[in-house]
Amino acid sequence: MSEKLQRTALFEAHQALGAKLVPFAGYEMPVQYPMGVLGEHNWTRQNAGLFDVSHMGQGFIVGPDFATSARAMEQLVPADLLGLQPHQQRYSQLLNADGGILDDLMITRAAYTGYEGWLYVVVNASRKDADYAHITAHLPEGVTLQPGVDMALLALQGPKAEAVLAKLNPAVLELSFMHYASLKISGVEAHVSRSGYTGEDGFEISVYAKDAVKLWDLLLRDESVKPIGLGARDSLRLEAGLCLYGHDIDETTSPIEAGLQWSIAKRRRVEGGFIGAERVQRELSEGVSRRRVGIKPDGRAPARDGTEIQDLAGRKIGVVTSGGFGPTVNGPVAMGYVEAALSPVGTAVQLLVRGQALPASVVNLPFATHNFKRT
Amino acid sequence: MHYSKDHEWIVVEGGIATIGITDHAQQQLGDVVFVDLPKVGRVVKANESVATVESVKAASEIYVPVSGEVIAVNDGLTGDPALVNRAAESEAWFMKVKMSDAAELATLMDKAAYDKFVG
């Protein structure tokens, strides 16, 4: 079953930078550069980190006009898409009939002249094929999914990201959180959105694959910018309390259990009308039996994905879905699901690590304060 | 110095083996953030998992290359796990074991053989 690994347009650039390349979601991706995960994490929190996330799936929902496309996609996700302003972006989830999460994704209302009926979506690399099949199967006549071809995606994240990008095009100063602009960056056509997966201010920059190396090299020429691998991407998003598909959310977890109800607008909660709505509406009114929470071990030992969470009597009450060392917190951090009765912040729990019950407590997410650019 | 296939080093002096992980191993692990050491007094068997090293990336088991009794552990690693990255084959030793079978050393590699092993 082993298929040949795919490479992004930046593969040779990663090699030249001395990256350690590993298989990830069918791609050969940089897990770290010579700076190492710890250094890369801290660099991103203090400066600007540059990520190649071209493995992610970029696609387009194409219909005759915005309302038709938005209405079609609203059948598949619980987010309010009809309420999207031109250039605006939302986070949502594709749900199965049981209300479980098939994937999480970003959906943007395009505003290019002649493309008013287009929505731009970004899905997880590992779910790309399944997502596209699911979306295609459920779109009505006249609305289609077009996978992006020969596209690359870069992320520039951190407190200095804005200054770095503004030197190349000051229009980014006007860009607010979860909005995009179509910009020229040193001659390269770029679709720049103010979003990311680190908890820091920053941008995700979609370009044609042919321009990826030029933009990558240009950004790295700034002394505030260093390349960051998937290792630090994971510790950054964990500290930011953001879900990783296949770990913190999957086909068995609902958006309500996962604590993602903020991404479901009131109109959608009331009206429903999306695949999986029955469970979402029931859980909103009757509550859930388990909840995703932050878990802070008292000691120094990290609790990894799969670690059993117990109450103080030693009864299993849940499981860690993401866990490791948080460099910014300077200690171990984790997230997982626990029984709803034991989910309030401050609840003392224990973690079964290598046969030992280690003390921990339920804490608020995120572990590291978000530094998004709100307007 | 002797080396194991599990990337531990061992120095023996008067029947006492000082054990740590190799520089190659720490490079592979990346930034070490936590070290879990055995209790002093524990009787261990060769190739038994007795300690854990956690890096930013993952947890790795440490196997003791020789049998005997743990007579000391390096408590300095608890407060400063990154010492493993800075001085893997010197200051960042993990434990001292009073060996019960000196013949076990014959199963280990010398430096030249280990360097070849990790290529």
HADDOCK unambig.tbl for C-alpha pairs under 7 A between the chains (distance, minus, plus):
assign (segid A and resid 36 and name CA) (segid B and resid 30 and name CA) 6.72 0.50 0.50
assign (segid A and resid 37 and name CA) (segid B and resid 56 and name CA) 6.82 0.50 0.50
assign (segid A and resid 38 and name CA) (segid B and resid 31 and name CA) 6.41 0.50 0.50
assign (segid A and resid 38 and name CA) (segid B and resid 56 and name CA) 6.95 0.50 0.50
assign (segid A and resid 231 and name CA) (segid B and resid 57 and name CA) 6.83 0.50 0.50
assign (segid A and resid 300 and name CA) (segid B and resid 34 and name CA) 6.56 0.50 0.50
assign (segid A and resid 301 and name CA) (segid B and resid 34 and name CA) 6.10 0.50 0.50
assign (segid A and resid 324 and name CA) (segid B and resid 56 and name CA) 6.76 0.50 0.50
assign (segid A and resid 325 and name CA) (segid B and resid 56 and name CA) 5.74 0.50 0.50
